[in-house]
Every structure is written in C-alpha cells, then in structure tokens.
Amino acid sequence: MISTRGLTKTFRRKGGEEVVAVSDLTMDIDAGSLTAFLGPNGAGKSTSLRMLTTLLPPTSGEATVCGHDIARAPGAVRRSIGYIGQKNGAGQYYRLRDELVSQGAFYGLGRVERRRRADELIEILDLGELTGRTTMTLSGGQRRRVDIALGLVPAPQLLFLDEPSTGLDPQSRAHLWDHILTLRERYGMTLLLTTHYLDEADRFAERVMVVDNGRLIADDTAARLKADLAGDRVVLVLTGDSPDDGVLGIVRRVSARPDDVEHALVAETDGTAVRYSVVVDHGDRVLPGLLAALAADGHDVRAAELHQPTLDDVFLGLTGRSLREEQATATGDPTPSPALTGGVA
Ligand SMILES: Nc1ncnc2c1ncn2[C@@H]1O[C@H](COP(=O)(O)OP(=O)(O)OP(=O)(O)O)[C@@H](O)[C@H]1O
C-alpha cells in the first residue's frame, strides 16, 4: 500500500542552516494495517506524512502510495487517499452537513451520492446531534470527528491522520479512538497515523515506527519492541547489609542480561536491605521460580515487584531519553507519570 526507498527531506532555514527533517526513510506498509509513527516534537513525523500525501516534494528518495509514484503521479495518489492534518479543515461558519455535502461535490460525487455519503459519515462518527451547528461552536473532540468525516468523504483506501488526538482530554481521546476503529472495521481501510501518545501507539497500532531526529530507529509490533528493547524488570528487596553473592548467583541465572544486574543498599525502618534489579524475559513466569529458589537458599525476600515495560522504556533504551518527559516538557504538563524502568536508586 505504501513503499518508500530512501525518502529524505531537507529544509533550509533563514540564515542558510539546513535541517534534515526526514532522513533515508525506507519502509513498506501492507494494505489493511494500522501503523503509528511515534516520536517527540520535531522528529519528522508530519514531514513524512506530508511527503506521502504529496503536499511536500521529497529532496531525494522515492515512494509509491496505493501503487502510484508520489512524484510522477501526485494526482492519482491524492485521489486514492484521505489526509487529516493537524489543523481543523472545516470552514468555521458552515453547518456540518452542508460542509460534508459540498466536500462530496468537490470530489465529484453526484447529488444523491454526496448526500448519502454525508449521512453515512454523520451516523458512523456519531455527529447526528451536531449537523445543524457551525464548526466554530464545536468542542475540540467534536471538531476532530468533523475533520475525520471530511477526510473520509472520497471513501479513501488509505487514510493518513496527523496527530488525531493531540489536545483532547482523555475521554474525548478514547471516544475518538472508538470511532477510528469502527471506521477501520467498516471500510477495511489502511491507516497511517502520527502520535505523541505512547499508550495509543501501544494499544491500537499493529505496527509502531519510532522516529527520532528524522530517522526511523525502530519498527515492529509494540509487544516485540518492548520484549526486545526493554524487557521485563524484576525488583527484589532482601534483608542484608551488603550485596550477597548467593543472591546474585541465583538472580543472574534467570537474567536476560547477567552482566547487568543492579544492586543498591536501601535503608528500611527496621535496618538495612539490599535491592536487586534484573531484566528477565517473561517476568510473570520467572518470578515464582526465582522467589522459590531464593527461599530454598535461605534468603529473606521482603518485597518483589515486576515492572512490565512501556514504549517509553523502548524509547529510553534506544535514545537514552524519556519520550514521556520530553512530551511533558513540550506540552507543559508538570506531572509526567514515571517511566517504569525500575532502576535502582
Ligand atoms: N517548512 C519548514 N521549514 C523549515 N523547517 C521545517 C519545516 N517543516 C518542518 N521543519 C523542521 O523539520 C523537523 C521535523 O518537523 P516535523 O513537523 O516533521 O516533526 P514532527 O515529528 O511532526 O513534530 P510534531 O510532533 O511537533 O508535529 C523539525 O526540526 C522542524 O522544525
């Protein structure tokens, strides 16, 4: 459905400075899939989408979208796709149904067909109560649904969504995702979207492409990225006043990275204890046996925790930076939830 080879976009800023917004993007996306481009602000997500939707010419490289070359046949690409950008595309003063019908006329649908299509989209996107309202009176989540309805008027096989849920509250985000998934089921569309939200990429995308500084740095299912690049972490607290070789031996036997077992002394209210932190495969299966082995060897386990990784741990492992904290800084959210890296203090 999408195939790119070495797709690159360089911008020249005022003063002559060059910015490589997208560097050497090579990928193939299958029909019917739901793929998320995940990355921090300025990573190159929107620029990638804008090239694939023919809004921006690449500096080098090539791509075909729905079988059409983006440089040689941009018109054919545009006729096959829907694109919902970051900004609201609806006219502020038009009534929703009129807007959808005139969009249908723009795409050459006949009089009856454009009305039928408008009504179908109003039903699927649950916009019935809003049809008589002008878009300027709608909430952020409602407007985003209108944007999506407008993008779907030409019944595209492939839909690009640039940050569909940014700026929405959690309830509106969840609601919007219900609609996106319903649309996908109803039309069997291929979806490629960008997001900052780790949880969305994790829950809804079958394939996650992590981009940073214009480069694709990881590309797989969320489950495999987490297993391969982060791993489950077991954190144990045992009575003691120094790391115990016996404990370390047992812990290393189950570790996916035996040379990387962390330990630190921690002050407990009733004396000292040692905290061990270890990355394992399938932590849920390893933990009972590990606890049994420690008990059989006479060790006193005071606490045990299993941390399953998030995509933020994947990003941290790849770049040494936390995507969650970068997003919190960028959006001004002062309370990012902590990444579950389980590092030892
Ligand atoms: N028209 C432009 N002129 C100059 N630089 C640009 C232009 N458009 C994008 N850039 C730069 O290219 C880089 C990638 O930008 P892009 O918008 O693709 O990132 P993004 O991952 O979509 O970010 P965000 O999540 O903030 O939307 C950034 O450094 C950006 O400043």
Ligand as a Chemical Component Dictionary entry (heavy atoms), coordinates in Angstrom:
data_LIG
# 
_chem_comp.id                   LIG 
_chem_comp.type                 NON-POLYMER 
_chem_comp.pdbx_formal_charge   0 
_chem_comp.three_letter_code    LIG 
# 
loop_
_chem_comp_atom.comp_id 
_chem_comp_atom.atom_id 
_chem_comp_atom.alt_atom_id 
_chem_comp_atom.type_symbol 
_chem_comp_atom.charge 
_chem_comp_atom.model_Cartn_x 
_chem_comp_atom.model_Cartn_y 
_chem_comp_atom.model_Cartn_z 
_chem_comp_atom.pdbx_ordinal 
LIG N1  N1  N 0 8.698  24.294 6.429  1  
LIG C1  C1  C 0 9.739  24.063 7.226  2  
LIG N2  N2  N 0 10.848 24.825 7.183  3  
LIG C2  C2  C 0 11.920 24.584 7.980  4  
LIG N3  N3  N 0 11.966 23.557 8.857  5  
LIG C3  C3  C 0 10.899 22.747 8.954  6  
LIG C4  C4  C 0 9.723  22.957 8.144  7  
LIG N4  N4  N 0 8.807  21.990 8.456  8  
LIG C5  C5  C 0 9.392  21.227 9.419  9  
LIG N5  N5  N 0 10.629 21.675 9.718  10 
LIG C6  C6  C 0 11.580 21.098 10.688 11 
LIG O1  O1  O 0 11.722 19.726 10.371 12 
LIG C7  C7  C 0 11.813 18.948 11.563 13 
LIG C8  C8  C 0 10.723 17.882 11.556 14 
LIG O2  O2  O 0 9.459  18.547 11.706 15 
LIG P1  P1  P 0 8.075  17.753 11.721 16 
LIG O3  O3  O 0 6.986  18.761 11.786 17 
LIG O4  O4  O 0 8.041  16.772 10.616 18 
LIG O5  O5  O 0 8.195  16.966 13.105 19 
LIG P2  P2  P 0 7.058  16.173 13.891 20 
LIG O6  O6  O 0 7.677  14.903 14.342 21 
LIG O7  O7  O 0 5.825  16.067 13.101 22 
LIG O8  O8  O 0 6.834  17.139 15.137 23 
LIG P3  P3  P 0 5.459  17.473 15.943 24 
LIG O9  O9  O 0 5.201  16.259 16.768 25 
LIG O10 O10 O 0 5.853  18.647 16.767 26 
LIG O11 O11 O 0 4.376  17.763 14.948 27 
LIG C9  C9  C 0 11.752 19.921 12.716 28 
LIG O12 O12 O 0 13.064 20.260 13.085 29 
LIG C10 C10 C 0 11.044 21.122 12.102 30 
LIG O13 O13 O 0 11.428 22.309 12.759 31 
# 
loop_
_chem_comp_bond.comp_id 
_chem_comp_bond.atom_id_1 
_chem_comp_bond.atom_id_2 
_chem_comp_bond.value_order 
_chem_comp_bond.pdbx_ordinal 
LIG N1  C1  SING 1  
LIG C1  N2  SING 2  
LIG C1  C4  DOUB 3  
LIG N2  C2  DOUB 4  
LIG C2  N3  SING 5  
LIG N3  C3  DOUB 6  
LIG C3  C4  SING 7  
LIG C3  N5  SING 8  
LIG C4  N4  SING 9  
LIG N4  C5  DOUB 10 
LIG C5  N5  SING 11 
LIG N5  C6  SING 12 
LIG C6  O1  SING 13 
LIG C6  C10 SING 14 
LIG O1  C7  SING 15 
LIG C7  C8  SING 16 
LIG C7  C9  SING 17 
LIG C8  O2  SING 18 
LIG O2  P1  SING 19 
LIG P1  O3  DOUB 20 
LIG P1  O4  SING 21 
LIG P1  O5  SING 22 
LIG O5  P2  SING 23 
LIG P2  O6  DOUB 24 
LIG P2  O7  SING 25 
LIG P2  O8  SING 26 
LIG O8  P3  SING 27 
LIG P3  O9  DOUB 28 
LIG P3  O10 SING 29 
LIG P3  O11 SING 30 
LIG C9  O12 SING 31 
LIG C9  C10 SING 32 
LIG C10 O13 SING 33 
# 
